[in-house]
Amino acid sequence: MTKGRRSDFVPRAAQPAAGGGGMQPGMVEKIKKMQEEMAATQTALESEIINVTAAGGAITIAITGHQRVQTIKVDPSLIDPNDAGMLEDTLVAAVNEAIVASQEHSAKRLETVTGGVQIPGLM
């Protein structure tokens, strides 16, 4: 052997981990199963309806798990033709509250699939 650098040296970070390295056996199948379950959950969320009441129960909003408002019901006592701005502000607040409730519902449903693992791009 000649003096100088060793040509067979491989830094530890580049060496395979003990036990064969790479993914654990069955990991690909687990990932595929999780993807299938997530797709099924996303599909189910389209039709799951969350009912949210706001303004002391004077407004009820039905919203899907995909944040699509289905219905808005307003108690007639809130309708004052002389104060449309108050009704508009109350509706904006109620819709925002419904969206947050829908997002929280969706996050909980997806968490049951992912086991709490944060996956970029989801919710």
C-alpha positions as CSV (number, residue, x, y, z in Angstrom):
1,M,0.0,0.0,0.0
2,T,1.3,3.4,-0.9
3,K,1.5,6.3,1.5
4,G,-1.2,8.8,1.4
5,R,-5.0,8.8,1.5
6,R,-7.0,5.6,1.9
7,S,-9.1,4.9,-1.1
8,D,-11.5,2.6,0.8
9,F,-12.5,5.1,3.4
10,V,-16.3,5.9,3.6
11,P,-17.5,8.5,6.2
12,R,-20.0,7.0,8.8
13,A,-22.8,9.2,7.6
14,A,-22.6,7.6,4.1
15,Q,-22.5,4.1,5.5
16,P,-25.7,2.1,5.7
17,A,-27.1,1.8,9.2
18,A,-26.6,-1.4,11.1
19,G,-29.2,-4.0,10.4
20,G,-29.5,-3.6,6.7
21,G,-30.3,0.1,6.6
22,G,-33.1,1.6,4.5
23,M,-36.7,1.3,5.5
24,Q,-38.0,-1.2,8.1
25,P,-39.6,-4.3,6.7
26,G,-43.3,-3.6,5.9
27,M,-42.8,0.2,6.0
28,V,-43.8,0.6,2.3
29,E,-47.0,-1.3,3.0
30,K,-47.8,0.8,6.1
31,I,-47.3,4.0,4.1
32,K,-49.5,2.7,1.3
33,K,-52.2,1.8,3.8
34,M,-52.0,5.2,5.4
35,Q,-52.3,6.9,2.0
36,E,-55.4,4.8,1.3
37,E,-57.0,5.6,4.7
38,M,-56.2,9.3,4.2
39,A,-57.9,9.3,0.8
40,A,-60.9,7.6,2.2
41,T,-61.0,10.1,5.1
42,Q,-60.7,13.1,2.8
43,T,-63.6,11.7,0.7
44,A,-65.7,11.2,3.9
45,L,-65.0,14.8,5.0
46,E,-66.7,16.1,1.9
47,S,-70.1,14.9,3.1
48,E,-69.6,15.2,6.9
49,I,-71.6,18.2,8.2
50,I,-70.6,20.2,11.2
51,N,-73.3,22.3,12.7
52,V,-72.1,25.5,14.4
53,T,-74.3,28.0,16.4
54,A,-73.2,31.5,16.9
55,A,-74.5,34.8,18.2
56,G,-76.0,33.2,21.2
57,G,-77.8,30.6,19.1
58,A,-79.3,33.1,16.7
59,I,-77.3,31.9,13.8
60,T,-76.8,28.2,12.8
61,I,-74.4,27.3,10.1
62,A,-74.0,23.8,8.5
63,I,-70.5,23.4,7.0
64,T,-68.7,20.3,5.5
65,G,-65.4,18.9,6.5
66,H,-64.0,20.6,3.4
67,Q,-65.2,24.0,4.6
68,R,-68.1,24.4,2.2
69,V,-71.1,26.2,3.8
70,Q,-74.3,24.2,3.2
71,T,-76.9,26.3,5.1
72,I,-77.1,29.4,7.2
73,K,-80.2,29.9,9.4
74,V,-80.8,33.3,11.0
75,D,-83.2,34.0,13.8
76,P,-85.7,36.6,12.6
77,S,-85.0,38.7,15.7
78,L,-81.5,39.5,14.2
79,I,-83.0,41.0,11.1
80,D,-83.4,44.7,11.6
81,P,-83.8,46.6,8.3
82,N,-82.4,49.7,10.0
83,D,-79.2,47.9,11.1
84,A,-78.0,45.7,8.2
85,G,-74.4,46.3,9.2
86,M,-74.9,44.5,12.5
87,L,-76.3,41.4,10.8
88,E,-73.5,41.5,8.2
89,D,-70.8,41.6,11.0
90,T,-72.5,38.9,12.9
91,L,-72.7,36.6,9.8
92,V,-69.0,37.2,9.0
93,A,-68.1,36.2,12.6
94,A,-70.4,33.2,12.5
95,V,-69.0,31.9,9.2
96,N,-65.4,32.3,10.4
97,E,-66.3,30.4,13.5
98,A,-67.8,27.6,11.4
99,I,-64.7,27.4,9.2
100,V,-62.5,27.1,12.3
101,A,-64.7,24.3,13.7
102,S,-64.6,22.5,10.4
103,Q,-60.8,22.7,10.2
104,E,-60.5,21.4,13.7
105,H,-62.9,18.5,12.9
106,S,-60.9,17.7,9.8
107,A,-57.6,17.8,11.6
108,K,-58.9,15.4,14.3
109,R,-60.2,13.0,11.7
110,L,-56.9,13.0,9.8
111,E,-54.9,12.7,13.0
112,T,-56.6,9.3,13.7
113,V,-55.2,8.2,10.3
114,T,-51.7,9.6,10.6
115,G,-51.2,8.8,14.3
116,G,-50.3,12.4,15.0
117,V,-47.5,12.5,12.4
118,Q,-47.5,16.0,10.8
119,I,-47.5,15.6,7.0
120,P,-46.6,18.7,5.0
121,G,-49.4,20.0,2.8
122,L,-52.3,18.6,4.9
123,M,-54.5,20.9,6.7
